[in-house]
Amino acid sequence: MEKDRLYGGMIFAASLIMAIAYLAAFFAPQLALPAWLSWLAIALPVFLFTMAVLVICMWIGWTMLTTPPPPPIEASERSEEKPGK
């Protein structure tokens, strides 16, 4: 159980440091940070979101392309299903 807590603390600390660096690069580019870091703070999330949406669309298209259509319902089967006729 102690290992889990250690890993959780490391993940929390790394996420906190990354969040602070992202906020600094995004809102305070005039700090002693490289100029490309401010551009990267905007471009990287936009790129990742766009790619995620496109991959999901490709997956949906591939599934629709490779899934065989269901067998058609014949007229005789429809008439047998109706009670009273």
Phi and psi in degrees as a GROMACS rama.xvg file:
@    title "Ramachandran Plot"
@    xaxis  label "Phi"
@    yaxis  label "Psi"
@TYPE xy
-66.1608  -34.2645  GLU-2
-63.4782  -40.5759  LYS-3
-61.2449  -41.3446  ASP-4
-67.1975  -37.9363  ARG-5
-64.5452  -46.7949  LEU-6
-61.7257  -41.5587  TYR-7
-61.7244  -41.0989  GLY-8
-66.0957  -38.8145  GLY-9
-66.8298  -42.006  MET-10
-63.5896  -42.5848  ILE-11
-62.3073  -46.5639  PHE-12
-64.1308  -43.7673  ALA-13
-63.9847  -40.9841  ALA-14
-65.7265  -39.4331  SER-15
-65.1122  -43.7386  LEU-16
-64.0045  -42.2039  ILE-17
-65.9746  -38.1545  MET-18
-65.5658  -41.4965  ALA-19
-65.6648  -42.8488  ILE-20
-64.0731  -39.4571  ALA-21
-65.2605  -45.4103  TYR-22
-63.3682  -39.6572  LEU-23
-65.4095  -42.3761  ALA-24
-69.3987  -32.3869  ALA-25
-80.7192  -46.2589  PHE-26
-100.463  -17.3776  PHE-27
-134.351  64.1785  ALA-28
-68.101  -14.3442  PRO-29
-78.1396  -4.87661  GLN-30
-66.0149  -177.867  LEU-31
-76.6768  35.5011  ALA-32
-97.6684  150.991  LEU-33
-61.8557  148.295  PRO-34
-64.4916  -33.0459  ALA-35
-68.0318  -21.6036  TRP-36
-68.4308  -34.6876  LEU-37
-65.8338  -41.8201  SER-38
-65.7897  -40.3223  TRP-39
-66.4625  -32.2622  LEU-40
-64.0367  -26.8327  ALA-41
-93.0858  -44.438  ILE-42
-69.9923  -40.0762  ALA-43
-64.9161  -49.0446  LEU-44
-63.4205  -36.6837  PRO-45
-64.6962  -43.6788  VAL-46
-62.0773  -46.8097  PHE-47
-64.2851  -40.9609  LEU-48
-64.8159  -44.2686  PHE-49
-62.3161  -44.4112  THR-50
-64.3456  -39.1848  MET-51
-62.3815  -44.2389  ALA-52
-63.7212  -42.4825  VAL-53
-66.7521  -37.7306  LEU-54
-66.0055  -39.7754  VAL-55
-64.381  -41.7504  ILE-56
-64.065  -40.3425  CYS-57
-64.1631  -39.525  MET-58
-64.0428  -42.7796  TRP-59
-63.1516  -44.8143  ILE-60
-63.3163  -42.6922  GLY-61
-63.4414  -41.0955  TRP-62
-64.0515  -42.7748  THR-63
-66.7469  -34.6048  MET-64
-70.922  -38.3752  LEU-65
-97.0144  -8.70207  THR-66
-83.3563  125.773  THR-67
-71.1426  149.941  PRO-68
-71.0125  153.561  PRO-69
-68.7187  154.588  PRO-70
-66.4238  143.979  PRO-71
-69.5766  149.536  PRO-72
-85.9821  123.682  ILE-73
-83.3092  157.913  GLU-74
-64.3698  -34.9269  ALA-75
-68.2242  -33.7476  SER-76
-69.7933  -35.8745  GLU-77
-66.617  -39.4387  ARG-78
-71.43  -31.2041  SER-79
-71.9012  -28.0669  GLU-80
-75.1371  -24.78  GLU-81
-77.8807  123.168  LYS-82
-76.1589  147.662  PRO-83
89.8785  0.906778  GLY-84
